[in-house]
Amino acid sequence: MVVLSTSRGDITIELFSEDAPISVENFLQYVDDGHFDGTIFHRVIAGFMIQCGGFTPDMHRKETRAPIKNEANNGRKNKRGTLAMARTADIDSATAQFFINVSDNDFLDNGARDFGYAVFGRVTEGLDVVDQIAAAPSGNKAGQSDVPNDPIIINSANRV
C-alpha cells in the first residue's frame, strides 16, 4: 500500500504486485526515491483520468530512470479507480508518470485499440479526492493541455 498525500487530501493505493511486478517495482522505487514528492497532477480530465508523476509546479519535467516493459496484457482492466502507467506511442516507454482512471476506460485495455496501458494498482481510499482533482478547472500551460489552473501537488508518497 502507498499513500499519496496531496494538496487536496490523501489517496491510498493497493498495488497488484503479482499481476504487474515490473510496474509495481518501478513505482515503488520512485516512491522510495522521493521522486513523486512535490510533483503535480499535470493532466486532469473530468470523466476520464488524472495524470501525475512527471512535473514540478513550475512545469519542469523531472528526470526519470529508463523505461520499463509494458504489462498491459496482465488481465487487469482500466476501470474506475485503477492506476495505470502512462506512456508515449512507444509501447514500452513508461517511466514515472501514471494516471488514475476516473471512469471505466475500456479503450485503454490491452487489445482494445493497441497494446494498452498497464494497470498496476487501485485506489482503496480517497476516490472522492480523485474526483475532486478531476473536476479542477484547467487549461494550457508550458505546452501541456488540461493542466489545473491552481497546482494540485503530491506533497509526499509513502509506503504504509
N, C-alpha and C positions, 0 to 999 in steps of 0.2 A: 504494500500500500504506500501511496505517496500523497502528500497534501500540498496542493498549490495554494499558498496564501496570497490572495490578490487584493488589489485596492478596492474590490467590490465584495470580498468575502472569500471563504475557503471552499475549495473543491477537492474532495477526497476521491482517489483513483485506485481501483483494483487493477492489477496487471495480469495479463494472460501469458505467464512465462512458459507454459507447456506448449501453447499454440503458436507463440511468436517469440521464441527465445532470443533471436538476434535483435529484434526491435526492442524488446524489454531490456536486454543487457545494454544496448546503446542508450536508451532513455535513462536508465539508472546511472550510467556513467556520467551523463550530462547533469543529472540531479546531484550526484556526489561531488562533481567538479564545481558546483555552484553556477553553472552556465545560465540557468534559467532565472536566477536572482537578478532583478532589475530589468528584465525584458518585458516587452509589452505584447498585448493582443493586437497584432498589426493588421488583421483582416477579419472583419466581423460582418456576417451577412445573415440577417434575421431569416428564420425558416430554413437555413442551410447549415452553416457551421461557423465556428470561431477558431482562428489560427494564431499560433504564437510560437515562441522559441527562437526567433532569429534576429530581433531588432531591439535596440535600446529606445528610450523615449524620444531621443533626437533623430531617430530613424537610421542610426548607424548599424550596419549589418555586423553581427558578431561572427568571429572566427569559429570554424567547426572542424571536427575530425573528418576522416574520409567517409564517403557514402557507404551505405550498407545494402545488403541484398534485400530485395522486396519480398515480403512474406504474405502478400495478399491472397495467395492460394491456400491459406491455412484453415479455411472453413468459416472463419468469423466474418460477420456482415457489418456494414456501415449503418448501424441502427442508431436511433436517438440515444445520446449519452455515451456512445463509444468514442474512443480515441483512435486515431489513425495517423500514420506517418505521412507528412506532406512530401511531395516530390515534384520534379520537373517532368517534362515529356520523356526523359530517360527513366526507364522502369526502375533501375537500381541507383537512384540519385538521392534518396532520403538521407538527411544528416540529423540536425537538431530540431527542425520545425515539425510541429504536429498540429492536428486540429481535433476539435471535439464536435461531433455531429449533433446539431440542434434538432434535426429531423431524421427520419429514415431516408437514407441516401443510397438506395439500391444500385443506382447507376455508377456508384464508385466501387462496387464489389468486383472481385476477380471474375473476368469473363463477361461482364455486363456490356462493356464497350471496349475495354482493353485489359491489360493485366490487373489493374485496380490499385487500391490503396490499402496497405496493410493495417488491419485493426489489431491493436495490441493491449487494449485495456478498456475500462468503462468507469464512468462516474458512479460512485456509490452514495455520495452525499454532496450537496451543493449544485444540483441541477437547476435550482432556482437562480443561483449565481450565474451559471452558464447562460440561462435565458435572459437575464438582465444585461449581461455583456453583449449578447447577440442583438439586443434591441437598442444599443447605444447609437446615437447619431454619428454618422461617419462621412468621410469624403476622401479626396485625393491629397496625398502628402508625399513628397520626395519620390515621385514616380510610382507610388503604390496606390491602389484603389481600396475603398472600403476600410480605411484607417479611422478608428474612433477619433472624433474631434477633440476629446479630452483623453489623454493617455490612460489606459487601463493596464496597470503594472502587476507583474508577478513579483511580489516582494521577496518570496522565498519558495523553494520547492524542497521538501524534505521527506525522507522515508519515515514511516511510522510503524 
